[in-house]
Amino acid sequence: MPKTSDHFAAAELARLCAAKGLRHAVISPGSRSAPLVIAFNAQEGIQCLQVIDERSAAFFALGMAQQLHAPVVLICTSGSAVLNYGPAIAEAFYQRVPLLVITADRPEEWVDQGEGQAIRQQGVLALHMKRSVQLPRNANDDLSRWHCGRLINEAIDATLLPVPGPVHVNVPFAEPLYGTSEAIGGTRFIAPVMTESFILPEHARWLTGQLSASKKVMVLAGQGIWSDGMRKQLVQLASLPQVTVMTEATSNLDDATFITTIDRTIEGITDDNETDLKPDLLITFGGAIVSKRIKGLLRNWKPAQHWNVDLGQRHYDTYQSLTHDIAVSPEVFFAQLSGSVIASESIYRDAWRMVDERIAKAHERILVEAPFCDLVVFEQLLQRIPANSDVHLANSTPARYAQLFQRTRGQRWFSNRGTSGIDGCTSTAVGATFATEKATTLITGDTAFLYDSNAFWNEHLSPHLRIIVIDNGGGNIFRYIDGPDKNAELLPWFEAPHGRDPMALARSFDLPCYEVKDMASLKAGLEQLYNAHEKPAVLVVRTDAEVSPKVLREYFKKLKA
Amino acid sequence: MPKTSDHFAAAELARLCAAKGLRHAVISPGSRSAPLVIAFNAQEGIQCLQVIDERSAAFFALGMAQQLHAPVVLICTSGSAVLNYGPAIAEAFYQRVPLLVITADRPEEWVDQGEGQAIRQQGVLALHMKRSVQLPRNANDDLSRWHCGRLINEAIDATLLPVPGPVHVNVPFAEPLYGTSEAIGGTRFIAPVMTESFILPEHARWLTGQLSASKKVMVLAGQGIWSDGMRKQLVQLASLPQVTVMTEATSNLDDATFITTIDRTIEGITDDNETDLKPDLLITFGGAIVSKRIKGLLRNWKPAQHWNVDLGQRHYDTYQSLTHDIAVSPEVFFAQLSGSVIASESIYRDAWRMVDERIAKAHERILVEAPFCDLVVFEQLLQRIPANSDVHLANSTPARYAQLFQRTRGQRWFSNRGTSGIDGCTSTAVGATFATEKATTLITGDTAFLYDSNAFWNEHLSPHLRIIVIDNGGGNIFRYIDGPDKNAELLPWFEAPHGRDPMALARSFDLPCYEVKDMASLKAGLEQLYNAHEKPAVLVVRTDAEVSPKVLREYFKKLKA
């Protein structure tokens, strides 16, 4: 038997994680966590990865888990280390990414007793955890060993069922911390038997009937990664005259018959066609919707029926119109229903397509004439980013710009839209690329890139990662939101004029980096960027802080014209 | 009347903060927080400072408030921004630094409804807040305006009374966010009338009697900044034969009659003198104690009486010996008692002094012979850091080394010993120096320095700040703790071998920086460092990762010899 930690809880955590198929532990250095470090390093089947800054480590793990569709273990020491996980945990909670967060603790008896690195760790992140458990410090009899094992089984399973998310396991350890012993084997493995929910036949019949009878059905896809089978079901639905399917980049559901550029297409709504475009029945599924405009529009329109399809019973009433909460997975929902829906007499699909085509043409015309600016840069990027590669969109300008372009080249799109924070976009992409070993591009802004400045502080940087930093001098997304422009003297407080060069940050990590500032150098820079590199390569694109928001405002005005 | 935000809660927060004497607001950029940005910028008497990374911003504010002994306002937008405050909040909670944490929020009705940047903010950091309040979104009638004003008064006062700490004010705002209006004046100012607690005379007499009768009284001072009057009371106490006063750097109480180098002095305890050195009565006060050795020793010794003096009724039983919880401020306690204590027949004071002097001589001998290493570097630093300046000690190696040297040059010593995290040591020093405009030196390690890499990402860097980074290749403090050295292959998991150069980080911010690696260059480097600079200057001292822990182990062995 191999040597592991002589702390039962640590050894058992490592053993059961491996038994349940977890393969990676992202560990930040520390002392109290020594039993976990020993146990996970001794555990066959688990790869340990070191990331020093816990804030970055948690986003790194999130990026991995997002790609692997499997829980990744996070391990840190006691004290404020745990709190640095906070931002990524909230993101994982809302984005539904499975993380098993194992935090070493002092014995709970010592909390608030003047011990160093002892804080109130039990449940400290519970508001954004699916579950928070406290393991026993001394599992020295059968009852407490049973308790410890049962809690570990439960915690690991809770990262995935019924929907994925973060789970907190807090483990107090008393000194000595560094002892090892033969693995004592341990508690039972409790197997989670996989289940699937279906809609009861009589309800399914009613739903199909509604879909077949309705004249105006809008399907709006939130964030997610879906099976090709489901995409085909949606294509089938979208072939019906009464159905329009709307998707965003992060929906990862593109088809020529869908409306895939919501933010620009809805600019084509006029007093004349609004009645034709309003849905009677709205069907939503998946995670976050990026478009603020579609949210505002649907809240105004208030469709007569809104079905939200979500296994986790999230009960989102985003459009203040929810009438049916359908607690099955979207995959099941469309598989069960879409084949049985029959065409109704309707112009709904075609009304939306007409608008979409008209706006698409206007978009082309405007882009041809536009000067070098963020919008034009995005057009170039989306043409040049390798086909079938992965793209991560940082918050929030890149995530918004990406909605304005058609996506036709088979990329998968990711973004931290659970909480829409800028705090870990780079670390997430670094972790994701480590997991996939696949060509990946992060499109980010100067502020988000500089914020997550420890993202490259680890030994797990993939040469497949490319980072494009659009440096417009600090988040001028605010300049095209109504309001901030009216308080010009306060603009610096909404933006982030940082006086710091993204190139200097890239250089401080010895990353290959390039800098461009006009169309010719952008094209050349993109070629350099996508050459082979041994490390993640960075392209900084300088755009004018005044021109870009101005062009965007004009863009939306001209679309309408 | 000047224009302020048309959101009542925002305007009222700014007005009451100013009325209660708050002078600084540290603001991170964002959109939802616009009403707060407008109101605080419009508020006479309050200076607004921008720090982009919320994790760094909160430590920056903590550094300011620690120096000003007054609450500093923190303002951020909704979402994960708030969670980035977590580490500094826990530090402020345990270090008792007053912070008014104002977080903008979406209307609470939209939480968990698919809105971007909406998380469960209400009370999200409550475990380490003295209080968490939620302001009403619509203060549109007298009752809700009264409620809003009362909560704000209460929250601001709670940052200081009865003991300082962080308080959370969560403020939901509905759009539009950017509107302004004349200040509508508002609710009542509720004045906190200052009070002071004294020990009841009959209890004070009993305590004085105990002190006068006891043969062996140890006074152990935790972290804090105290009045000169109190220091004199302690000197008076220390003149009694039955009293020994022990202080650490961060106690900021030094006197030739105190034991000020606990960690080295207690190495002089032997089987022969242990009985003479054990206290019968232990008196403790103040914040954290750095020395793990004194904690372990006192837990073993278990004095017959342990009085903890703390106005906040912290009820710390750090030594598992607590017999009296004395809920007055230490200032009051010593003022009330120390003049009345009479000398008892005792060798206690002199027994400790003998040990202290013997060990001091051994210390000198060892240092003379030691090769260039962390210990020797510290000796040099403590001689060269300007007299009467401020010194910040990062966690955890610098905070520990500083305990081994006598401090005779009038510096004040600070360290984030509330949670002993490495996450914000630099940002704290940056904020503190901004507040004091006083010569300040941060002594830090390579890992802590690299971790808090956004500390210089603001426009408020004082030219009075100097940073000394002892680069020993990643936290080899673990090499002299028993245990990790027995698992050599696991060492990288306890330390943080980072493959990253502190010089590159300093250069990326255009900070003047110098690099030294032996005694001669160290002396020259220190001269350069303390020359005038326009920005914080950085000195990186390279020490050998093998030599330093070896010397330290030998040091403790030789002290005993």
Interface residues (C-beta under 8 A of the other chain):
Chain A: I27 P29 G30 S31 A34 V37 I38 N41 C48 Q50 I52 D53 E54 R55 G79 S80 A81 L83 N84 G86 P87 I89 A90 E91 Y94 D112 Q113 G114 E115 G116 Q117 A118 I119 R120 G123 V124 L127 H128 P176 L177 Y178 T180 G222 A288 I289 V290 K292 R314 Y316 D317 T318 S396 R417 T419 S420 G421 D423 T447 L450 Y451 S453 N454 W457 E459 G474 G475 F478 I481 D482 G483 P484 K486 N487 L490 P492 W493 F494 E495 A496 H498 G499 R500 A504 L505 R507 S508 F509
Chain B: I27 P29 G30 S31 A34 V37 I38 N41 C48 Q50 I52 D53 E54 R55 G79 S80 A81 L83 N84 G86 P87 I89 A90 E91 Y94 D112 Q113 G114 E115 G116 Q117 A118 I119 R120 G123 V124 L127 H128 P176 L177 Y178 T180 G222 A288 I289 V290 K292 R314 Y316 D317 T318 S396 R417 T419 S420 G421 D423 T447 L450 Y451 S453 N454 W457 E459 G474 G475 F478 I481 D482 G483 P484 K486 N487 L490 P492 W493 F494 E495 A496 H498 G499 R500 D501 A504 L505 R507 S508 F509
